[in-house]
Amino acid sequence: MGGPTSLSVQDRDLRACVRDLVALSSMPAWWIGRSRSAIAESARDLLLSMLRADGAYVRVRDPKTDHSIVATFGITAKQAEEAGQDWGPQGFARWPIGLDAELGRLAACSSRHDFPTEIELLLLQVTANQVAVALRYAALLASHEQMEGLLDARATQQAAAARLGVRIIAGMGIGEVLAEAVKVVTETLHADYCEVLELAEDGESLLLEAGTGWRTGWVGSTRVSSGPESHVGYTLTLAEPVIVADMGQETRFSPSPLLSEHDVRSGVTVIIHNRTRPYGVLGAHTREHRVFTPDDVHFLQSVANLLAGAFQRHHAEDEREGLLQQTQRAVASRDRAVGIVSHDLRTPLSTIQICAEALLDPVAPPMSGIRNMAQLIQRSTGWMQQIVQDLLDRASLDAGTLALELEPTAVAEVVDVVQGMFAPVAEEHALELVVDKGVDLPLIDADPRRLLQVLSNLLSNAVKFTPAGGRVVLSVEKAVGDSVVGHGAPGRGSVRFAVRDTGPGMPPEDVAHIFDWFWHSPKGGGGGTGLGLAIAKGLIEAHHGSLRVETAPGQGSTFWFTVPAAMPGSAQLPAVPPSPAA
């Protein structure tokens, strides 16, 4: 009787084992698409059922993140994981999932004295293997899905960059380009913030020129240091893309207020390159933790390269526009000069022609008439020579080739000469000429002939525009609080010349153009070529001084300028030679 009963038990166990093995063979397929938590719970229930165990423990681990999920019943993690544990009266069995338990561990316990039998141990091993197969397949599937996601993201990024490039080529303005670029980056990378920071001319900082996500008022006004202590400065210093996974853990640089006040946690920045120096930096940031991929960096750099091309085209267009405007101004100036000079030359030429015709008349004029005609011809040719000289001076000043013969010059001697020239002219116009030579004036570093030319122009204008009975004052004094630095001896002082009249004065709209080439007041009455004051200003600046005007309608005008004092110990040269009146 004992034999058949024993065989029937073995037969029953064998049948149960076969059934369980068949069930286990289908489990990996059933576990496809299940979470690790669902797999762990299913495996635990299988162990309790197949092994008729009192307790079961399943731990599944993700090797990439080292994160484990545990499903257990009747067994603690310490009992299941620690070898050499005293299990008391219970039988205990465990098996690794994976060769070195890299995918987790299974364990089971029972109060039966024969636990685990060979069949039960076999079932435990097969269950561990099937769980490992399911986990590896899940990892492979996730990797495949991740790869498909990366490929989809890469295609999306490439398409976005291509669309942006097409719009830039179509002729968008630089402001529209920047606005479109930050929008495309934000949407494509699913970022919270995007910025274009343009490097300043001095290279010391970068301006937040365009951006998305930033609070109102930050774009267009925020500057970030270009030093390596800031995120964008570090990017410029490193000269390659910079990825920040966690700004709170960053040790390479400190977050700027732009980032810290917007709770930025992760980000990536790339350089907007140029041939000589960077235009600036393009960046994308998130408030949540994120690891930007190489594809993300490549996309951001592609957009930065498109922006570099847009900047280059914008600057080239600005240069072309500037050259065009310069050419147009030059042509207009030439036409204006030709018109003015033609008009101003017509009068002396007509005078010379009339005198020549009179002299060639068969009926000879009396000797006094011949003398008068000769004087007219002389004055006319002098006028023409002055026009030609003004044009030559203008050309020299424009080209920066005007040569001065600077020498230590006594101010009093220059003033004496100009006073002698204009005293009879003032008397002829019924004007009072007042000259204040000043006291204890130093020698000045000047070209005497050119200084006389400036003073003659200013006094000539004062006489011309002051009505009879008025006053013209020429004064000279030490310039208070004025010094010349960078030319000769630093801080050696200067002398101030001023010509003041009691004429009608000038409105502000005339003052704005008074030193322009060929300029005449719209009210007329000025005459001349419109070169005198512009030449005078250029001559004084060539002396390292400045010519200015103070005037108001009905209050007369004061033109004044400064000339640097000569080096201490300089010797005075011979007296200033006289110069013909302007």
C-alpha positions in Angstrom: 0.0 0.0 0.0 2.9 2.4 0.8 4.5 2.2 -2.7 1.5 3.3 -4.8 0.7 6.2 -2.4 4.3 7.5 -2.6 4.2 7.3 -6.4 1.0 9.2 -6.6 2.4 12.0 -4.5 5.5 12.2 -6.7 3.3 12.1 -9.8 1.2 14.9 -8.5 4.2 17.0 -7.7 5.7 16.3 -11.1 2.5 17.3 -12.8 2.3 20.5 -10.7 5.9 21.3 -11.6 5.2 20.8 -15.4 2.2 23.1 -15.1 4.1 25.8 -13.3 7.0 25.6 -15.8 4.5 26.0 -18.7 3.0 29.0 -16.9 6.4 30.5 -16.2 7.4 30.2 -19.9 4.6 32.5 -20.9 5.2 35.1 -18.1 7.7 37.3 -20.0 5.2 37.8 -22.8 2.5 38.6 -20.2 4.8 41.1 -18.5 5.5 43.1 -21.7 4.5 46.7 -21.1 4.0 46.2 -17.4 5.7 48.4 -14.9 8.5 47.1 -12.7 6.1 47.3 -9.7 3.5 45.1 -11.5 6.2 42.6 -12.4 7.5 42.4 -8.9 4.0 41.9 -7.4 3.1 39.2 -10.0 6.4 37.3 -9.4 5.8 37.5 -5.6 2.3 36.0 -6.0 3.7 33.3 -8.3 6.2 32.2 -5.7 3.6 32.1 -2.9 1.4 29.9 -5.2 3.9 27.6 -6.9 6.1 27.0 -3.9 3.3 26.8 -1.4 5.4 29.3 0.6 4.6 31.2 3.7 6.5 34.2 2.6 7.9 35.6 -0.7 10.2 38.5 -1.5 10.8 40.1 -4.9 13.1 43.0 -5.6 13.6 44.3 -9.1 16.3 46.9 -9.9 16.9 49.4 -12.7 20.7 49.2 -13.4 20.7 52.7 -15.0 19.2 54.5 -12.0 20.0 52.0 -9.3 16.3 52.4 -8.2 14.7 49.2 -6.8 11.1 48.2 -6.3 10.2 45.6 -3.6 7.1 43.4 -3.4 7.1 41.2 -0.3 4.9 39.1 2.0 6.1 37.4 5.2 9.8 38.2 4.7 11.7 41.3 5.6 14.2 42.9 3.2 17.0 42.2 5.7 16.1 38.5 5.8 16.0 38.3 2.0 19.2 40.3 1.3 21.7 39.4 4.0 23.5 36.0 3.8 24.1 34.0 7.0 20.8 35.2 8.6 19.4 32.9 11.4 16.0 31.9 9.9 14.7 30.1 13.0 12.4 27.1 12.3 11.6 28.2 8.8 13.1 26.8 5.6 14.5 29.5 3.3 15.6 29.9 -0.3 16.7 32.8 -2.4 18.1 33.4 -5.9 19.6 36.3 -7.8 17.8 38.0 -10.7 20.7 38.2 -13.2 24.1 36.6 -12.8 25.2 39.0 -10.1 21.8 40.1 -8.8 22.2 43.2 -10.9 18.5 43.0 -11.7 17.3 42.2 -8.2 16.6 39.1 -6.0 13.9 36.5 -5.2 13.4 34.8 -1.8 10.8 32.5 -0.3 10.3 30.8 3.1 8.1 28.0 4.5 7.6 26.2 7.8 7.8 22.9 6.0 10.9 20.9 7.1 11.7 19.8 3.6 11.6 23.3 2.0 12.9 23.9 -0.5 12.7 20.6 -2.5 14.7 20.2 -5.7 11.6 21.0 -7.7 10.8 24.1 -5.7 14.4 25.3 -6.0 14.2 24.7 -9.8 11.0 26.7 -9.9 12.6 29.5 -7.9 15.5 29.6 -10.4 13.2 29.5 -13.4 11.1 32.3 -12.0 14.3 34.5 -11.4 15.4 33.8 -15.0 12.0 34.7 -16.4 11.8 37.9 -14.4 15.3 38.7 -15.7 14.2 38.0 -19.3 11.1 40.3 -18.8 13.2 43.1 -17.3 15.9 42.9 -20.0 13.2 42.9 -22.7 11.5 45.9 -21.0 14.8 47.7 -20.9 15.4 47.0 -24.6 11.9 48.1 -25.5 12.4 51.3 -23.5 15.8 51.9 -25.1 14.2 51.4 -28.5 11.3 53.8 -27.7 13.9 56.3 -26.3 15.9 56.0 -29.5 12.7 56.6 -31.6 12.0 59.6 -29.4 15.5 60.9 -29.9 15.2 60.5 -33.6 11.8 62.2 -33.6 13.2 65.0 -31.5 16.2 65.3 -33.8 14.0 65.5 -36.9 11.8 68.1 -35.2 14.8 70.2 -34.3 16.3 70.0 -37.7 13.0 71.0 -39.3 12.7 73.9 -36.9 16.2 75.2 -37.7 15.5 74.8 -41.4 12.3 76.9 -41.2 14.1 79.6 -39.2 16.9 79.7 -41.8 14.4 80.1 -44.6 12.7 83.0 -42.8 16.0 84.7 -42.2 17.0 84.3 -45.9 13.6 85.8 -46.8 14.8 89.1 -45.4 13.5 89.5 -41.9 14.9 92.4 -39.9 17.4 91.7 -37.1 14.8 92.4 -34.4 12.3 90.0 -36.0 15.1 87.4 -36.4 15.9 87.5 -32.7 12.3 87.4 -31.6 11.6 84.4 -33.9 14.8 82.6 -32.9 14.0 82.6 -29.1 10.5 81.6 -29.8 11.6 78.6 -31.9 14.2 77.5 -29.3 11.7 77.7 -26.5 9.0 75.7 -28.3 11.4 73.1 -29.8 13.4 72.4 -26.6 10.3 72.8 -24.4 12.3 75.3 -22.3 11.0 77.8 -19.8 13.4 80.5 -20.8 15.5 81.4 -23.9 17.8 84.4 -24.3 20.1 86.1 -26.8 22.8 88.2 -25.0 24.7 90.5 -27.2 28.3 91.4 -26.3 28.9 95.1 -25.7 31.5 97.1 -27.7 33.8 97.3 -24.7 33.5 93.5 -24.1 32.7 94.0 -20.4 29.1 92.9 -20.4 26.3 91.4 -22.5 22.9 92.9 -23.0 19.7 90.7 -22.9 18.7 91.7 -26.4 15.8 89.2 -26.9 14.2 86.4 -24.8 11.1 84.5 -23.8 9.9 83.6 -20.3 11.6 86.4 -18.5 9.6 88.8 -16.4 8.5 92.1 -17.9 11.2 94.8 -18.0 14.2 92.4 -18.1 14.6 92.1 -21.8 16.4 95.1 -23.3 17.7 96.4 -20.0 19.5 93.6 -18.2 23.2 93.3 -18.5 25.3 90.3 -17.4 29.1 90.4 -16.8 31.2 88.8 -19.5 33.7 87.7 -16.9 34.2 83.9 -16.2 32.2 84.3 -12.9 28.9 84.4 -14.8 27.3 81.6 -16.9 27.5 83.4 -20.2 31.0 84.8 -19.4 32.2 81.2 -18.6 30.7 80.1 -22.0 32.7 82.9 -23.7 35.9 81.9 -21.8 35.5 78.2 -22.4 34.6 78.9 -26.1 32.4 75.8 -26.3 28.8 74.9 -25.2 28.2 74.8 -21.5 25.5 72.4 -20.0 24.3 72.9 -16.4 22.3 70.0 -14.9 21.7 71.6 -11.5 22.4 75.3 -11.0 22.3 74.8 -7.2 25.2 72.3 -7.4 27.2 74.4 -9.9 30.8 75.2 -8.9 32.3 76.5 -12.1 30.6 79.9 -11.9 27.9 81.7 -9.9 24.4 82.2 -11.3 23.7 85.7 -12.4 20.6 87.6 -11.0 19.0 86.9 -14.4 19.0 83.2 -13.5 18.7 83.2 -9.8 15.7 85.5 -9.7 13.9 83.4 -12.2 14.6 80.1 -10.3 16.5 78.6 -13.2 17.8 75.1 -12.4 19.1 73.6 -15.7 20.3 75.1 -18.9 22.7 75.1 -21.9 24.5 78.1 -23.5 26.4 78.3 -26.8 28.4 81.1 -28.5 27.1 83.1 -31.4 30.3 83.2 -33.3 31.8 85.9 -35.6 35.1 86.1 -37.5 36.8 88.4 -35.1 35.0 88.2 -31.8 31.7 86.7 -30.7 28.4 88.5 -31.2 27.2 87.0 -28.0 25.6 84.0 -26.4 22.3 82.0 -27.0 20.9 80.0 -24.1 17.9 77.9 -23.1 16.9 77.1 -19.4 14.4 75.2 -17.4 13.0 75.6 -13.9 12.9 71.8 -13.4 15.9 69.4 -13.4 16.8 68.4 -16.9 19.9 66.9 -18.7 20.2 68.5 -22.1 21.3 66.0 -24.8 24.0 66.3 -27.5 21.1 66.7 -30.0 19.8 69.6 -27.9 23.2 71.3 -27.9 23.6 70.7 -31.7 20.2 72.3 -32.4 21.0 75.3 -30.2 24.3 75.8 -31.9 22.6 75.5 -35.3 20.3 78.4 -34.3 23.3 80.4 -33.0 25.0 79.9 -36.4 21.9 81.2 -38.2 21.9 84.2 -35.8 25.6 84.8 -36.6 24.8 85.0 -40.3 21.8 87.3 -39.6 24.1 89.6 -37.5 26.7 89.6 -40.3 24.2 90.5 -42.9 22.7 93.2 -40.7 26.0 94.8 -40.0 26.9 94.6 -43.7 23.7 96.3 -44.6 24.4 99.0 -42.0 27.8 99.6 -43.5 26.4 99.8 -47.0 23.8 102.2 -45.9 26.4 104.3 -44.1 28.6 104.4 -47.2 25.6 105.3 -49.4 24.7 108.1 -47.1 28.3 109.3 -46.9 28.5 109.2 -50.7 25.2 111.1 -51.0 26.4 113.7 -48.5 29.7 114.1 -50.4 27.9 114.5 -53.7 25.5 117.1 -52.2 28.4 118.9 -50.6 30.3 118.9 -53.9 27.2 120.3 -55.7 26.7 122.9 -53.0 30.3 123.9 -53.1 30.3 124.2 -56.9 27.2 126.4 -56.7 28.5 128.6 -53.9 31.9 129.0 -55.4 30.5 129.7 -58.8 28.3 132.4 -57.3 31.1 133.9 -55.2 33.5 133.9 -58.2 31.0 135.5 -60.5 31.2 138.9 -58.8 35.1 139.4 -58.8 35.3 137.9 -62.3 32.7 140.3 -63.5 34.6 143.2 -61.9 37.8 142.1 -63.6 36.1 141.7 -66.9 34.5 145.2 -66.8 37.9 146.8 -65.8 39.7 144.9 -68.6 37.1 146.1 -71.2 37.4 149.7 -70.0 41.2 149.5 -70.2 41.0 148.1 -73.8 38.7 150.8 -74.9 40.3 153.0 -77.7 39.4 156.0 -75.6 41.9 155.7 -72.8 40.5 156.6 -69.3 42.3 159.2 -67.2 45.1 158.1 -65.0 43.0 158.3 -61.9 40.5 156.0 -63.5 43.2 153.5 -64.4 44.4 153.5 -60.8 40.9 152.8 -59.5 40.5 150.0 -62.0 43.8 148.5 -61.0 42.7 148.6 -57.3 39.4 146.9 -58.2 41.3 144.2 -60.1 43.6 143.7 -57.1 40.8 143.4 -54.6 38.9 141.0 -56.9 41.9 138.7 -57.4 42.5 138.8 -53.6 38.9 137.8 -53.1 39.3 134.9 -55.6 42.6 133.8 -53.9 40.8 133.8 -50.5 38.1 131.5 -51.9 40.6 129.1 -53.4 42.6 129.1 -50.1 39.4 128.4 -48.2 38.7 125.4 -50.4 42.3 124.1 -50.0 42.1 124.5 -46.3 38.8 122.6 -46.2 40.3 119.8 -48.3 43.4 119.6 -45.9 41.2 119.5 -42.8 39.0 116.8 -44.2 42.0 114.7 -45.2 43.7 115.4 -41.9 46.8 116.7 -43.7 46.8 120.3 -42.5 50.3 121.1 -41.3 50.8 123.7 -38.6 54.0 125.5 -37.8 53.6 125.6 -34.0 56.0 127.8 -32.0 56.0 129.7 -28.7 54.0 132.8 -29.5 53.4 136.0 -27.5 49.7 136.6 -27.3 50.1 140.4 -27.1 51.9 140.5 -30.4 49.1 138.6 -32.2 46.5 140.9 -30.7 48.4 144.0 -31.7 48.5 142.8 -35.3 44.9 142.0 -35.5 43.9 145.2 -33.8 45.9 147.2 -36.4 44.1 145.3 -39.2 40.6 145.9 -37.9 40.7 149.3 -36.2 40.2 151.1 -39.5 37.5 148.6 -40.6 35.5 149.2 -37.4 35.8 152.9 -37.8 34.6 152.6 -41.4 31.5 150.8 -40.1 30.9 153.2 -37.3 31.7 150.6 -34.6 33.6 150.7 -31.4 36.4 148.2 -31.3 37.5 147.3 -27.8 40.6 145.2 -27.2 41.5 143.7 -23.8 45.0 142.1 -24.0 44.9 140.6 -20.5 47.8 140.5 -18.1 50.6 138.1 -17.3 49.7 135.8 -20.1 52.0 132.9 -20.9 53.4 132.1 -24.3 51.1 129.9 -26.4 51.9 126.9 -28.6 50.5 128.2 -31.9 50.9 128.8 -35.6 50.8 132.6 -35.6 49.6 132.9 -39.3 46.7 130.4 -38.7 45.8 132.1 -35.4 45.6 135.4 -37.2 43.4 133.7 -39.8 40.9 132.5 -37.1 40.8 135.9 -35.3 40.4 137.7 -38.6 37.4 135.5 -39.5 35.7 136.0 -36.2 36.3 139.8 -36.2 35.2 140.1 -39.8 31.9 138.3 -39.0 31.4 140.5 -35.9 31.9 143.7 -37.9 29.6 142.4 -40.7 26.7 141.5 -38.4 26.9 144.4 -35.9 24.8 147.5 -36.8 26.4 151.0 -36.8 26.9 152.4 -33.3 27.5 148.9 -31.9 30.5 147.4 -30.2 33.0 144.6 -31.0 35.2 143.4 -28.1 38.3 141.2 -28.4 39.5 139.9 -25.1 42.2 137.5 -24.0 42.7 135.9 -20.6 44.0 132.8 -18.9 41.5 130.0 -19.2 40.1 129.3 -15.7 40.0 125.7 -14.8 41.2 124.7 -18.3 44.1 122.5 -19.0 45.4 120.5 -21.9 46.2 116.9 -21.1 47.8 114.6 -23.6 49.5 117.2 -25.7 52.9 118.3 -24.5 53.1 118.8 -20.8 50.0 117.6 -19.0 48.0 120.3 -17.3 50.1 123.2 -18.5 47.1 125.5 -19.0 45.7 127.5 -21.9 44.7 131.0 -23.0 41.1 132.0 -23.9 40.4 134.3 -26.8 36.9 135.8 -27.1 35.2 138.0 -29.8 31.9 139.5 -28.6 29.6 141.7 -30.5 26.3 143.6 -30.0 24.7 142.2 -33.2 21.3 140.5 -33.5 22.5 137.1 -32.1 21.4 133.8 -33.5 18.5 131.4 -32.8 19.2 127.8 -31.5 18.3 126.3 -34.9 21.2 128.3 -36.5 23.6 127.6 -33.7 23.2 123.9 -34.4 24.7 124.3 -37.9 27.0 127.4 -37.5 30.2 125.3 -37.9 28.9 123.1 -40.8 30.7 123.3 -44.2 29.0 125.7 -46.7 26.2 126.5 -44.3 24.2 129.8 -44.6 21.4 130.9 -42.4 18.0 130.5 -44.1 17.4 134.2 -43.2 20.2 135.1 -45.6 22.5 138.2 -45.2 25.6 136.2 -44.5 27.3 136.1 -47.9 30.6 134.3 -48.4 31.3 130.7 -49.1 30.1 129.3 -45.7 33.6 127.9 -45.1 35.1 130.5 -42.7 33.7 129.3 -39.3 34.1 125.6 -40.2 37.8 126.3 -41.2 38.3 128.3 -38.0 36.9 125.5 -35.9 39.2 123.0 -37.6 42.2 125.2 -37.2 41.6 125.6 -33.4 41.1 121.9 -33.0 44.3 121.3 -34.8 45.9 123.5 -32.1 44.3 121.0 -29.5 41.8 123.7 -28.5 38.1 124.2 -29.0 36.0 126.9 -30.7 32.5 127.6 -29.2 29.7 130.1 -29.4 27.3 131.7 -26.9 24.4 133.6 -28.4 20.7 134.3 -28.3 18.4 136.4 -30.5 18.7 140.1 -29.6 21.7 139.5 -27.3 24.6 139.5 -29.6 27.1 136.6 -30.0 30.4 135.6 -28.3 32.8 133.3 -30.2 35.6 132.0 -28.0 38.3 129.4 -28.2 41.3 128.2 -26.2 44.9 127.6 -27.2 47.4 125.6 -25.1 50.1 127.4 -23.3 53.7 126.7 -24.5 56.0 124.4 -22.5 57.5 126.1 -19.5 60.9 127.6 -20.5 60.1 127.9 -24.2 61.8 130.8 -25.9 59.7 133.3 -27.9 60.5 133.5 -31.7 60.5 136.7 -33.8 57.4 138.8 -34.0 54.4 137.7 -35.9 54.4 138.9 -39.5 51.4 141.0 -40.7 48.7 139.2 -42.6 46.3 140.7 -45.1 42.8 141.6 -43.7 40.1 139.0 -44.2 
